[in-house]
Amino acid sequence: MTTISDQPASLPEGELTRRYRDMLEDAIRRQPDSYLWSHKRWKRVWKDEYASLWIEESH
């Protein structure tokens, strides 16, 4: 098991989510055959309207 942060409440808003996203992306890139690619998220085509929902780096 991996700990993302020992003090998550002290992180800036969204930072815990960004760290989780980065860890998940790294795991998928290292072992893509272990990821469930049939997940609905990957069945949709990107639309510009999604941009406002995207979490970007805060720094």
Residue frames as a rotation matrix with the C-alpha (Angstrom) as fourth column:
MET 1
0.583 0.812 0.000 0.00
0.812 -0.583 0.000 0.00
0.000 0.000 -1.000 0.00
THR 2
-0.510 -0.723 0.466 1.18
0.729 -0.651 -0.212 3.52
0.457 0.231 0.859 -0.77
THR 3
0.173 0.494 -0.852 0.48
0.807 -0.568 -0.165 6.56
-0.565 -0.659 -0.496 1.38
ILE 4
0.323 0.013 0.946 -0.16
0.771 -0.583 -0.255 9.66
0.548 0.812 -0.198 -0.68
SER 5
-0.178 -0.358 0.917 0.21
-0.262 -0.881 -0.395 12.04
0.949 -0.310 0.063 2.26
ASP 6
-0.606 -0.083 -0.791 0.65
0.680 0.461 -0.570 11.70
0.412 -0.884 -0.223 6.01
GLN 7
-0.532 0.430 -0.730 -1.23
0.390 -0.641 -0.662 14.97
-0.752 -0.636 0.173 6.52
PRO 8
-0.502 0.335 0.797 -3.77
0.850 0.018 0.527 15.31
0.162 0.942 -0.294 3.70
ALA 9
0.565 0.777 -0.279 -5.69
0.817 -0.573 0.059 18.09
-0.114 -0.261 -0.959 5.46
SER 10
0.218 -0.562 -0.798 -2.62
0.207 -0.772 0.601 20.34
-0.954 -0.296 -0.052 5.21
LEU 11
-0.619 -0.445 0.647 -2.44
0.687 0.093 0.720 20.05
-0.381 0.891 0.248 1.40
PRO 12
-0.761 0.370 -0.533 -3.83
-0.492 -0.865 0.101 22.77
-0.424 0.339 0.840 -0.87
GLU 13
0.229 0.948 0.222 -7.27
-0.405 0.300 -0.863 22.09
-0.885 0.108 0.453 -2.32
GLY 14
0.868 0.225 -0.443 -7.08
-0.494 0.299 -0.817 19.53
-0.051 0.928 0.370 -5.12
GLU 15
-0.042 -0.992 -0.119 -3.51
-0.988 0.058 -0.140 18.44
0.146 0.112 -0.983 -4.37
LEU 16
-0.348 -0.038 0.937 -4.51
-0.462 0.876 -0.136 15.04
-0.816 -0.480 -0.323 -2.98
THR 17
0.693 0.663 0.282 -6.56
-0.019 0.407 -0.913 14.37
-0.720 0.628 0.295 -6.11
ARG 18
0.679 -0.517 -0.522 -3.66
-0.716 -0.305 -0.628 15.46
0.165 0.800 -0.577 -8.35
ARG 19
-0.359 -0.856 0.371 -1.27
-0.911 0.409 0.061 13.13
-0.204 -0.316 -0.926 -6.51
TYR 20
-0.025 0.443 0.896 -3.70
-0.149 0.885 -0.442 10.22
-0.988 -0.145 0.044 -6.79
ARG 21
0.897 0.377 -0.230 -4.19
-0.238 -0.027 -0.971 10.94
-0.372 0.926 0.065 -10.51
ASP 22
0.306 -0.872 -0.382 -0.44
-0.927 -0.181 -0.330 10.99
0.218 0.455 -0.863 -11.08
MET 23
-0.482 -0.454 0.749 0.07
-0.671 0.741 0.018 7.73
-0.563 -0.494 -0.662 -9.15
LEU 24
0.347 0.707 0.617 -2.73
-0.017 0.662 -0.749 6.03
-0.938 0.250 0.241 -11.09
GLU 25
0.873 -0.058 -0.485 -1.39
-0.484 -0.238 -0.842 7.25
-0.066 0.970 -0.236 -14.42
ASP 26
-0.121 -0.993 -0.008 2.09
-0.992 0.122 -0.023 6.01
0.023 0.005 -1.000 -13.53
ALA 27
-0.342 0.057 0.938 0.73
-0.368 0.910 -0.190 2.58
-0.865 -0.410 -0.291 -12.55
ILE 28
0.715 0.669 0.201 -1.21
-0.028 0.315 -0.949 2.32
-0.698 0.673 0.244 -15.82
ARG 29
0.652 -0.535 -0.538 1.82
-0.744 -0.313 -0.591 3.31
0.148 0.785 -0.601 -17.88
ARG 30
-0.386 -0.851 0.356 4.01
-0.900 0.432 0.057 0.74
-0.202 -0.298 -0.933 -16.08
GLN 31
-0.894 0.143 0.425 1.47
0.130 0.990 -0.061 -2.10
-0.430 0.000 -0.903 -16.36
PRO 32
-0.593 0.697 -0.404 -1.21
-0.802 -0.557 0.215 -1.20
-0.075 0.452 0.889 -18.91
ASP 33
-0.512 0.395 -0.763 -2.36
-0.187 0.815 0.548 -4.81
0.838 0.424 -0.344 -19.16
SER 34
-0.775 0.189 -0.603 -3.48
0.619 0.418 -0.665 -4.66
0.126 -0.889 -0.441 -15.51
TYR 35
-0.810 0.474 -0.345 -5.87
-0.272 -0.825 -0.495 -1.75
-0.519 -0.307 0.797 -16.06
LEU 36
-0.232 0.836 0.496 -9.52
0.693 0.500 -0.519 -2.30
-0.682 0.224 -0.696 -16.92
TRP 37
-0.948 -0.257 -0.188 -9.64
0.052 -0.707 0.705 -0.46
-0.314 0.658 0.684 -20.26
SER 38
-0.531 0.818 0.219 -13.31
0.643 0.222 0.733 -1.25
0.551 0.530 -0.644 -20.73
HIS 39
-0.430 0.341 -0.836 -14.15
0.700 -0.459 -0.547 1.36
-0.570 -0.821 -0.041 -18.08
LYS 40
0.491 0.783 0.381 -16.75
0.850 -0.335 -0.406 3.81
-0.191 0.523 -0.830 -19.41
ARG 41
0.477 -0.341 -0.810 -14.40
0.016 -0.918 0.396 6.77
-0.879 -0.202 -0.433 -18.99
TRP 42
-0.551 -0.829 -0.092 -12.36
-0.135 -0.020 0.991 5.64
-0.823 0.558 -0.101 -21.97
LYS 43
-0.327 0.515 0.792 -15.37
0.866 0.499 0.033 5.09
-0.378 0.697 -0.610 -24.22
ARG 44
0.720 0.628 -0.297 -16.05
0.497 -0.764 -0.411 8.81
-0.485 0.148 -0.862 -24.59
VAL 45
0.072 -0.644 0.761 -14.43
0.873 -0.329 -0.360 11.20
0.482 0.690 0.539 -27.02
TRP 46
-0.518 -0.363 -0.775 -12.87
0.732 -0.657 -0.182 14.36
-0.443 -0.661 0.605 -25.54
LYS 47
0.377 0.627 0.682 -15.01
0.795 -0.596 0.109 17.50
0.475 0.501 -0.723 -25.87
ASP 48
-0.487 -0.611 0.624 -13.80
0.269 -0.785 -0.558 21.04
0.831 -0.104 0.547 -25.22
GLU 49
0.326 0.704 0.631 -16.59
-0.469 -0.459 0.755 21.50
0.821 -0.542 0.180 -22.67
TYR 50
0.756 -0.109 -0.645 -14.76
0.505 0.724 0.470 18.99
0.416 -0.682 0.602 -20.42
ALA 51
-0.147 -0.939 0.310 -11.84
0.448 -0.343 -0.826 21.40
0.882 0.017 0.471 -20.04
SER 52
-0.020 0.184 0.983 -13.50
-0.630 -0.765 0.131 23.29
0.776 -0.617 0.132 -17.20
LEU 53
0.904 0.399 0.156 -13.69
-0.382 0.588 0.712 20.03
0.193 -0.703 0.684 -15.20
TRP 54
0.504 -0.785 -0.360 -10.01
0.394 0.580 -0.713 19.16
0.768 0.218 0.602 -15.65
ILE 55
0.942 -0.274 -0.195 -7.73
0.111 -0.295 0.949 19.40
-0.318 -0.915 -0.247 -12.60
GLU 56
0.605 -0.769 0.209 -4.46
0.130 -0.163 -0.978 21.08
0.786 0.619 0.001 -13.49
GLU 57
-0.159 -0.768 -0.621 -1.29
0.914 0.123 -0.386 21.58
0.372 -0.629 0.683 -11.53
SER 58
0.828 0.528 -0.189 -1.63
0.556 -0.731 0.395 24.41
0.070 -0.433 -0.899 -9.04
HIS 59
0.398 -0.746 -0.534 2.02
0.227 -0.483 0.845 25.45
-0.889 -0.458 -0.023 -9.11
